[in-house]
Each structure stands twice: as C-alpha cells, then as structure tokens.
Amino acid sequence: MAISGDTIFALSSGRPPAAIAVVRVSGPQAGAALVALAGREAEPRQAKFATLRDPATGGAIDQALVLWFPGPNSETGEDTVEFQIHGGRAVIAATLAALGRIEGLRPAEAGEFTRRALANGRLDLTAVEGLADLIGAGTEAQRRQAVRQLQGLLGQRADGWRGRIVAALASIEAELDFSDEGDVPQDVRERARAAAAGLAGEIRDLLADARRGERLRDGVTVAIAGPVNAGKSSLFNWLARRDAAIVSPHPGTTRDVLELQLDLGGYPVTVLDTAGVRLSDDPVEQEGVRRAQARAAEADLVLWVEDASVPRALTGDGPPEKSWRVWNKADRLGRTERDGLPEGGAGDVPAFVTSSATGEGLPALLAAVEDFAEAALGGSEPALVTRTRQREALQRAADALTRAGKVPAGDEELLAEELRLAARALEQLLGRIDVEDVLETIFRDFCIGK
C-alpha cells in the first residue's frame, strides 16, 4: 500500500460554525507545524494552551489547545498534531491557510488519515469498514454493529484463524523439507488436516447468520402499494410526519416512487410510496405502475392498501406475496360495515383497519412494522460479518480449508497449497494484501479529515 511521505492536514470536525473545531496534521513535518504555529513544542499526549500565530506574518490567529502525539503511538501511526481552535469560519480558514504555507504540508484527501492508519498497522481493513459504517450509521442498531466492527472483533478472530493456519502450514513444510529428520512428528499431516477441518467449521458457523450484518447496513424496505385513491400517499405522509407526497382525489397523482427513511426501534426502514395500480392509456402512468410493481417485488414487505369504503376492496385481487392488507379510510364506514372488516388477517396474512384522516389503527400498524424489522434484522448475537467483501473472503478461506481437510495421505504439497490459499484469503480480509481496488471503493466515500 503506497503512502506518500507528505505531511497532510485537514479540518477533522463538523461543518462550521461551531463552538470548537479540530484541525489535524499527520506526517513527518507535524512537529515542525506545531512549532511554526504554536511557537514551541508540547509534551506528548498532554493538552497545552497556546496562541496560534501565522508563521508568515507573526499575527495571532486564535487561542487554542494543542496536542502532540509522536508516532507510532498515534491514530495514524505517524507524528500527529491536533489544534483545537474556535469553530468560526474565519478562524478555521486562517489556520488552514497558515498550515498550507508551511513547506512539506498539503491538504489531506478523503479518508487519507484512516488510510495511513491502515498502512501503518493501526487498523485492519475490517475496522476501517466499521469506521465507515459508524460515520454513516443512522440508527442505534447500526451504531452498535459498527462499533463492534471498529473494535476489531472480526479482525481479531480472523487473525487468530490465520495464526493457526500458519502454524499448521509450517509443520507441513517442515515435514516436506526435513522428512528424514527425527525431530519432525510423524502425525503432522493428520493434525494439519484435522486443524483445517475444524477451522473450516468455525468459519462456516460464523457465516451461518442469514446475512444479518449486511441486511442491517442496508435496512428493511417496506413498499406501500395498492389500487389508486386508496390513501397510500396519505399513509406515507403520516409516517413522514409531513406532506412528503402529493395527496389528490384524482387517480394517478403519484407517478414516481418516493422514499422515506425511518428509524423504528433502532432499526433502519425505508418506506416506498408507489403509484396506484390500475389500467391506463397514459404512458407516463403506465411507467409509474411498472416501477411500482417492480419496487414492490423487491421489497421485504408490502403494505397493500385498499379503500375499505369501496365494496370491491373486500374481494379485490392484487396483493402480491409478502403482503399485509391495510383497509384504509375506515372513518367513512358505518358501525356495521366497520365490524365486518377482516381485521387481524386470515391465516398468516396480517390485516389492519386504518384511517389516515383520524389516525385510527396507524400506531398499531407502525408497531407491527417495527416488530417485523426487529425480527428481520435483530438477533441474540450481533453479526460480525457486515459486508459482501468480508463474506466472500471468509467463504474462500473456508472452502480452501475444507479441501485441505480432505487431501489424501501422501499429497502434502497439495495440503500445503490449500492452507496457503486459506491464509491468503484471511490476509485479504484484513487488508494486508491485494486490496488496492477495494481501498479505492471504501475511501471514496470517506469525508475529508477522517
């Protein structure tokens, strides 16, 4: 992993204005930058009060706290300085401008601080991915999962597996190279095959999690679908707590698919408002219906909304699989009609009686969707595998170990090769080899200063 010898700097806190802003510097000239702005060195890992001055003019920029972290015991593994300044735009701009005039310093690129931490062994790639997920976490469940990843729990387990593979591989190679020496145990092959089979089982147990980690990152998708004028957009607006969708008595008002991000019980849920399903000669509405049906087919759950005051609704066709029936506009019904609605559902299909106008039944519907999200994304044990890249690397390792466990006696070279492939897959998981293309994808979405 090629890392330049430049010293980089960037604003590492949120968008100004703010009470405090943090400007970070990392690289071989970080100590020089500290002296240039603060006028003196600082004790390692101790916050010191200092007046920052522009080295070009000597003029005061701000009164700040400065922290000095000599490498390799820093976040990036390099010499690092943090300037904790007041968070006004002019103060930040003056500080960054002063740093930019120091020879050997340049502005950091997106994710460059974290990339240096990876290159210098302060983080493995699974922890980097956890950091990216933590920054992007929108719900409590996503935050908890990202913190576990950032703490290196998957990386530590993978590193332990790799160590056991390397130990078995060393034994096999010793037997190949020194088979005539008396101090090489005779049961090396059997122990190596047994170790490979056991490790394959451990990895497959980790992978047998129904992809909960990946699903939690993406969340559950719930599509609101059904015939025209059933109150789908009104239900969507009730969930959004605002007029996100246009509500009109004219059929075909909703043409495109609208999206709403919800946090239900700490779990991420994306709600889709789709076009009403009906036959139409309007090509634009036809496209809207096509998109609605396609998105409903991809959703994890469909809320099929119908107008309970229309007689055809009780016998109408249309709900796709994985649907819940929602009998809307119940406020328009008399008591006899209201009591005749099949609330609670038939068989395994839940049904709800609601009114977007009065709010009747909507809290119960929302609570049921929350339970659905928790059942789909939750679990007694939080998932460690959170990305397809991680799952594929672990799968390659497990496959190689399974093959190693089945290598017949007398074919030690093939056994050693399968163990090498398994170790290589885990090294790819941890970001130690062959990950340049992966890094470009990951760090492309990082913010400047992280």
C-alpha positions as CSV (number, residue, x, y, z in Angstrom):
1,M,0.0,0.0,0.0
2,A,1.8,3.1,-1.2
3,I,1.6,6.0,1.2
4,S,3.4,9.3,0.3
5,G,5.8,10.9,2.7
6,D,3.9,14.1,2.7
7,T,2.5,15.7,5.8
8,I,-1.2,16.2,5.5
9,F,-3.7,18.4,7.3
10,A,-7.5,18.9,7.3
11,L,-10.4,20.0,9.4
12,S,-11.4,16.9,11.2
13,S,-14.6,18.1,13.0
14,G,-18.0,19.1,11.7
15,R,-19.1,21.9,9.4
16,P,-18.6,25.4,10.9
17,P,-19.6,27.5,12.6
18,A,-19.3,25.5,15.9
19,A,-18.0,26.1,19.4
20,I,-14.8,24.1,18.8
21,A,-13.1,22.9,15.6
22,V,-10.3,20.3,15.4
23,V,-7.6,20.6,12.8
24,R,-5.4,17.5,12.4
25,V,-1.9,17.3,11.0
26,S,-0.2,13.9,10.3
27,G,3.2,13.1,8.9
28,P,7.0,13.8,9.3
29,Q,6.6,17.5,9.4
30,A,3.8,17.5,12.0
31,G,6.2,18.5,14.8
32,A,7.5,21.4,12.7
33,A,4.0,22.6,12.0
34,L,3.3,22.6,15.8
35,V,6.4,24.8,16.4
36,A,5.6,27.0,13.5
37,L,2.0,27.8,14.7
38,A,2.3,27.5,18.5
39,G,5.9,28.7,18.8
40,R,7.1,25.8,20.9
41,E,7.0,22.0,21.3
42,A,4.5,20.2,23.6
43,E,4.6,17.3,25.9
44,P,3.3,14.1,24.3
45,R,-0.4,13.4,24.9
46,Q,-0.9,16.5,27.1
47,A,-3.3,19.3,26.1
48,K,-1.5,22.7,26.2
49,F,-2.9,26.2,25.8
50,A,-1.2,28.2,23.1
51,T,-1.7,31.3,21.0
52,L,-1.5,30.2,17.3
53,R,0.3,32.6,15.0
54,D,0.7,32.8,11.3
55,P,4.3,31.9,10.6
56,A,4.4,34.3,7.6
57,T,3.2,37.4,9.4
58,G,3.5,36.6,13.1
59,G,-0.1,37.8,13.6
60,A,-2.3,35.9,16.1
61,I,-4.8,33.5,14.6
62,D,-6.5,32.2,17.7
63,Q,-6.0,30.9,21.3
64,A,-6.2,27.1,21.2
65,L,-5.4,23.8,22.8
66,V,-2.7,21.8,21.1
67,L,-2.0,18.1,21.4
68,W,1.1,16.3,20.3
69,F,1.1,12.5,19.5
70,P,4.5,11.2,18.4
71,G,4.4,8.2,16.1
72,P,4.0,5.3,16.1
73,N,1.7,5.8,19.2
74,S,-0.9,7.9,17.4
75,E,-4.1,7.3,15.5
76,T,-2.3,7.2,12.1
77,G,1.0,5.7,13.3
78,E,2.8,8.9,12.3
79,D,3.7,12.0,14.2
80,T,0.3,13.8,14.7
81,V,-0.8,17.2,16.0
82,E,-4.3,18.4,16.8
83,F,-5.2,22.0,17.0
84,Q,-8.5,22.6,18.9
85,I,-9.5,26.0,17.9
86,H,-12.6,28.1,18.0
87,G,-15.1,27.0,15.3
88,G,-15.7,30.1,13.4
89,R,-15.2,30.0,9.6
90,A,-12.6,32.8,9.6
91,V,-10.5,31.1,12.3
92,I,-10.6,27.8,10.5
93,A,-9.7,29.3,7.2
94,A,-6.8,31.2,8.7
95,T,-5.5,28.1,10.4
96,L,-5.7,26.0,7.3
97,A,-4.1,28.8,5.2
98,A,-1.2,29.1,7.7
99,L,-0.6,25.3,7.6
100,G,-0.7,25.4,3.8
101,R,2.2,27.9,3.7
102,I,4.5,25.5,5.6
103,E,6.8,23.6,3.3
104,G,6.1,19.9,3.0
105,L,2.4,20.2,4.1
106,R,-0.6,19.7,1.9
107,P,-4.4,19.3,2.4
108,A,-5.5,15.7,3.0
109,E,-7.6,13.7,0.6
110,A,-10.8,12.0,1.6
111,G,-10.1,9.2,4.1
112,E,-6.3,9.8,4.0
113,F,-5.8,9.8,7.7
114,T,-7.6,6.5,8.1
115,R,-5.7,5.1,5.1
116,R,-2.4,5.9,6.8
117,A,-3.6,4.2,9.9
118,L,-4.3,1.1,7.9
119,A,-0.9,1.2,6.1
120,N,0.9,1.6,9.4
121,G,-1.0,-1.3,11.1
122,R,-3.1,0.8,13.5
123,L,-6.3,-0.6,12.0
124,D,-7.1,-3.6,9.8
125,L,-9.5,-3.3,6.9
126,T,-12.5,-4.7,8.8
127,A,-12.0,-2.0,11.4
128,V,-11.8,0.6,8.6
129,E,-15.1,-0.6,7.2
130,G,-16.5,-0.4,10.7
131,L,-15.4,3.2,11.0
132,A,-17.1,4.0,7.7
133,D,-20.3,2.3,8.9
134,L,-20.1,4.2,12.2
135,I,-19.9,7.5,10.4
136,G,-22.9,6.5,8.2
137,A,-24.9,4.9,10.9
138,G,-28.5,6.2,11.1
139,T,-30.0,4.0,13.8
140,E,-29.0,2.6,17.2
141,A,-28.7,-1.0,15.8
142,Q,-26.4,0.2,13.0
143,R,-24.3,2.1,15.5
144,R,-23.9,-0.9,17.8
145,Q,-22.9,-3.1,14.9
146,A,-20.4,-0.6,13.5
147,V,-18.8,-0.2,17.0
148,R,-18.2,-3.9,17.2
149,Q,-16.5,-3.8,13.8
150,L,-14.4,-0.8,14.7
151,Q,-13.3,-2.6,17.9
152,G,-11.7,-5.2,15.6
153,L,-13.8,-8.2,16.7
154,L,-14.0,-9.8,13.3
155,G,-10.3,-8.8,12.6
156,Q,-9.1,-10.4,15.8
157,R,-10.9,-13.6,15.1
158,A,-9.6,-13.7,11.5
159,D,-6.1,-13.0,12.7
160,G,-6.4,-15.9,15.2
161,W,-7.5,-18.2,12.5
162,R,-4.7,-17.1,10.2
163,G,-2.2,-17.8,13.0
164,R,-3.5,-21.4,13.4
165,I,-3.3,-21.9,9.7
166,V,0.3,-20.6,9.5
167,A,1.3,-22.9,12.4
168,A,-0.2,-26.0,10.5
169,L,1.4,-24.9,7.3
170,A,4.8,-24.5,9.0
171,S,4.5,-28.1,10.3
172,I,3.7,-29.4,6.8
173,E,6.5,-27.5,5.2
174,A,8.9,-28.8,7.9
175,E,7.9,-32.3,7.1
176,L,8.4,-31.7,3.3
177,D,11.8,-30.1,3.9
178,F,13.1,-32.3,6.7
179,S,11.3,-35.6,6.3
180,D,14.4,-37.5,7.2
181,E,15.0,-35.7,10.5
182,G,14.0,-37.5,13.6
183,D,12.5,-34.5,15.4
184,V,9.6,-34.0,12.9
185,P,6.5,-35.6,14.4
186,Q,5.0,-38.4,12.3
187,D,1.4,-37.4,12.7
188,V,1.9,-33.9,11.3
189,R,-0.3,-34.5,8.3
190,E,-3.2,-35.9,10.3
191,R,-3.1,-33.0,12.8
192,A,-2.9,-30.4,9.9
193,R,-5.9,-32.0,8.2
194,A,-7.9,-32.1,11.4
195,A,-7.0,-28.5,12.2
196,A,-8.1,-27.4,8.7
197,A,-11.4,-29.2,9.0
198,G,-12.0,-27.7,12.5
199,L,-11.2,-24.2,11.3
200,A,-13.5,-24.6,8.2
201,G,-16.3,-25.4,10.6
202,E,-15.7,-22.4,12.8
203,I,-15.7,-20.1,9.8
204,R,-18.9,-21.6,8.4
205,D,-20.6,-21.2,11.7
206,L,-19.8,-17.5,11.6
207,L,-21.2,-17.3,8.0
208,A,-24.4,-19.0,9.0
209,D,-26.0,-15.8,10.2
210,A,-28.6,-15.3,7.4
211,R,-26.6,-12.2,6.3
212,R,-27.9,-10.2,9.2
213,G,-25.0,-7.9,9.2
214,E,-25.3,-6.9,5.5
215,R,-29.1,-6.6,5.9
216,L,-28.7,-4.3,8.9
217,R,-26.4,-2.0,7.0
218,D,-29.0,-1.7,4.2
219,G,-32.1,-1.9,6.3
220,V,-35.6,-3.3,5.6
221,T,-37.6,-2.0,2.7
222,V,-41.4,-1.6,3.0
223,A,-43.4,-0.7,-0.1
224,I,-46.9,0.9,0.2
225,A,-48.8,-0.4,-2.8
226,G,-52.4,-0.9,-3.9
227,P,-55.1,0.5,-6.3
228,V,-55.5,4.2,-7.0
229,N,-57.1,6.5,-4.4
230,A,-56.8,4.1,-1.6
231,G,-54.9,6.6,0.6
232,K,-51.4,5.3,0.1
233,S,-49.8,8.8,-0.1
234,S,-51.8,9.9,3.0
235,L,-50.3,6.9,4.9
236,F,-46.9,7.8,3.6
237,N,-47.3,11.4,4.8
238,W,-48.5,10.2,8.2
239,L,-45.3,8.1,8.6
240,A,-43.2,11.1,7.4
241,R,-44.9,13.5,9.7
242,R,-45.0,16.0,6.8
243,D,-46.5,16.4,3.3
244,A,-43.9,14.4,1.5
245,A,-46.2,13.1,-1.1
246,I,-49.0,15.0,-3.0
247,V,-52.4,13.9,-2.0
248,S,-55.2,14.4,-4.5
249,P,-58.7,12.9,-5.2
250,H,-57.6,12.5,-8.9
251,P,-56.4,9.0,-9.7
252,G,-52.8,8.6,-10.9
253,T,-51.4,11.5,-9.0
254,T,-48.4,9.5,-7.8
255,R,-46.2,8.7,-10.8
256,D,-42.8,8.1,-9.4
257,V,-41.6,6.1,-6.3
258,L,-41.0,8.3,-3.2
259,E,-38.6,7.1,-0.4
260,L,-38.7,7.8,3.3
261,Q,-36.0,6.7,5.8
262,L,-37.3,5.7,9.3
263,D,-35.7,4.7,12.5
264,L,-38.0,2.1,14.1
265,G,-36.9,0.7,17.4
266,G,-33.3,1.4,16.4
267,Y,-33.6,-0.4,13.0
268,P,-33.4,1.3,9.6
269,V,-36.6,1.0,7.5
270,T,-37.0,2.5,4.0
271,V,-40.7,3.1,3.1
272,L,-41.7,3.5,-0.5
273,D,-44.8,5.3,-1.8
274,T,-45.7,3.8,-5.2
275,A,-48.1,4.6,-7.9
276,G,-51.6,3.2,-7.7
277,V,-52.2,0.1,-9.7
278,R,-54.7,0.3,-12.5
279,L,-55.0,0.0,-16.3
280,S,-54.3,3.3,-18.0
281,D,-53.7,4.6,-21.5
282,D,-51.3,7.3,-20.2
283,P,-47.7,6.1,-20.9
284,V,-46.3,8.1,-18.0
285,E,-48.8,6.5,-15.6
286,Q,-48.1,3.1,-17.2
287,E,-44.4,3.6,-16.4
288,G,-45.2,4.6,-12.8
289,V,-47.3,1.4,-12.4
290,R,-44.4,-0.7,-13.8
291,R,-42.0,0.9,-11.4
292,A,-44.4,0.4,-8.5
293,Q,-44.8,-3.3,-9.2
294,A,-41.0,-3.7,-9.6
295,R,-40.2,-2.0,-6.3
296,A,-42.9,-3.9,-4.5
297,A,-41.5,-7.2,-5.8
298,E,-38.0,-6.2,-4.4
299,A,-39.3,-5.0,-1.1
300,D,-39.1,-7.1,2.1
301,L,-42.7,-6.2,3.0
302,V,-45.6,-4.8,1.1
303,L,-48.4,-2.9,2.8
304,W,-51.3,-3.4,0.3
305,V,-53.6,-0.5,0.9
306,E,-57.3,-0.5,-0.2
307,D,-60.2,1.8,0.3
308,A,-62.4,0.0,2.8
309,S,-65.4,2.0,1.7
310,V,-65.3,0.6,-1.8
311,P,-67.2,-2.7,-2.0
312,R,-64.7,-4.3,-4.4
313,A,-61.9,-3.8,-1.8
314,L,-63.0,-6.8,0.2
315,T,-62.8,-9.2,-2.7
316,G,-60.4,-7.4,-5.0
317,D,-57.4,-9.1,-6.5
318,G,-53.9,-7.7,-6.4
319,P,-51.9,-8.2,-3.2
320,P,-48.5,-9.7,-4.1
321,E,-46.7,-12.2,-1.8
322,K,-45.2,-11.0,1.5
323,S,-48.1,-8.5,1.8
324,W,-50.1,-7.2,4.7
325,R,-53.6,-6.0,4.0
326,V,-54.4,-2.4,5.1
327,W,-58.1,-1.5,4.9
328,N,-57.9,2.3,4.9
329,K,-60.5,5.1,5.1
330,A,-62.3,3.3,7.9
331,D,-63.7,6.7,9.0
332,R,-66.1,6.6,6.1
333,L,-67.8,3.4,7.3
334,G,-70.8,2.8,9.5
335,R,-70.5,0.6,12.5
336,T,-72.0,-2.4,10.7
337,E,-69.6,-2.1,7.8
338,R,-66.7,-1.4,10.2
339,D,-67.4,-4.5,12.2
340,G,-67.4,-6.6,9.0
341,L,-63.8,-5.8,8.0
342,P,-61.4,-8.8,8.4
343,E,-59.1,-7.1,10.9
344,G,-56.3,-9.3,12.2
345,G,-56.0,-11.1,8.9
346,A,-56.8,-14.5,7.6
347,G,-54.3,-17.3,8.1
348,D,-50.7,-16.0,8.1
349,V,-51.6,-12.7,6.4
350,P,-51.9,-9.8,8.9
351,A,-54.6,-7.2,8.2
352,F,-55.1,-3.7,9.7
353,V,-58.1,-1.3,9.7
354,T,-56.8,2.3,9.5
355,S,-57.8,5.8,8.7
356,S,-55.2,8.3,7.6
357,A,-57.7,11.1,8.3
358,T,-58.2,10.2,12.0
359,G,-55.1,8.2,12.7
360,E,-57.1,5.1,13.7
361,G,-55.1,1.9,13.5
362,L,-51.9,3.6,12.3
363,P,-49.9,3.3,15.6
364,A,-50.7,-0.4,15.7
365,L,-49.6,-0.8,12.1
366,L,-46.4,1.1,12.8
367,A,-45.6,-1.1,15.8
368,A,-46.2,-4.2,13.7
369,V,-43.7,-2.9,11.1
370,E,-41.2,-2.2,13.9
371,D,-41.6,-5.8,15.1
372,F,-41.1,-7.0,11.5
373,A,-37.9,-5.0,11.2
374,E,-36.6,-6.3,14.5
375,A,-37.3,-9.9,13.6
376,A,-35.6,-9.4,10.2
377,L,-32.5,-7.5,11.4
378,G,-32.1,-8.4,15.1
379,G,-30.8,-11.4,16.8
380,S,-29.5,-12.6,20.2
381,E,-25.9,-12.4,18.9
382,P,-24.8,-9.3,16.9
383,A,-23.4,-10.1,13.5
384,L,-19.7,-9.8,12.8
385,V,-19.8,-10.1,9.0
386,T,-21.3,-6.9,7.7
387,R,-20.2,-6.7,4.0
388,T,-20.2,-8.9,1.0
389,R,-16.4,-8.5,0.6
390,Q,-15.9,-9.9,4.1
391,R,-18.3,-12.8,3.5
392,E,-16.6,-13.7,0.2
393,A,-13.1,-13.7,1.7
394,L,-14.2,-15.9,4.6
395,Q,-16.0,-18.2,2.2
396,R,-12.8,-18.6,0.1
397,A,-10.9,-19.4,3.3
398,A,-13.5,-22.0,4.4
399,D,-13.5,-23.6,1.0
400,A,-9.7,-24.0,1.0
401,L,-9.7,-25.4,4.5
402,T,-12.4,-27.9,3.6
403,R,-10.4,-29.1,0.6
404,A,-7.3,-29.2,2.9
405,G,-9.1,-31.5,5.3
406,K,-9.9,-33.9,2.5
407,V,-6.4,-34.1,0.9
408,P,-5.4,-37.8,0.9
409,A,-2.3,-39.1,2.6
410,G,0.9,-38.7,0.7
411,D,-0.1,-35.4,-1.0
412,E,1.4,-33.0,1.4
413,E,2.3,-30.4,-1.3
414,L,-1.4,-30.1,-2.2
415,L,-2.3,-29.8,1.5
416,A,0.3,-27.0,2.0
417,E,-1.1,-25.2,-1.0
418,E,-4.7,-25.3,0.3
419,L,-3.5,-23.9,3.6
420,R,-1.7,-21.1,1.8
421,L,-4.8,-20.2,-0.1
422,A,-6.8,-20.1,3.2
423,A,-4.2,-17.9,4.8
424,R,-4.2,-15.6,1.8
425,A,-8.0,-15.2,1.9
426,L,-7.8,-14.1,5.5
427,E,-5.0,-11.7,4.7
428,Q,-7.2,-10.2,2.0
429,L,-10.0,-9.9,4.6
430,L,-7.7,-8.0,6.9
431,G,-6.4,-5.7,4.1
432,R,-2.8,-6.9,4.2
433,I,-2.5,-8.0,0.5
434,D,-4.2,-7.4,-2.8
435,V,-6.7,-4.7,-1.7
436,E,-5.9,-1.6,-3.7
437,D,-9.2,-1.8,-5.7
438,V,-11.1,-2.4,-2.5
439,L,-9.5,0.6,-0.8
440,E,-10.4,3.0,-3.7
441,T,-14.0,2.0,-3.2
442,I,-14.0,2.3,0.6
443,F,-12.2,5.6,0.9
444,R,-14.1,7.2,-1.9
445,D,-17.0,7.7,0.5
446,F,-14.9,8.9,3.4
447,C,-15.0,12.5,4.4
448,I,-12.0,14.8,4.3
449,G,-10.2,14.9,7.7
450,K,-11.0,11.3,8.6
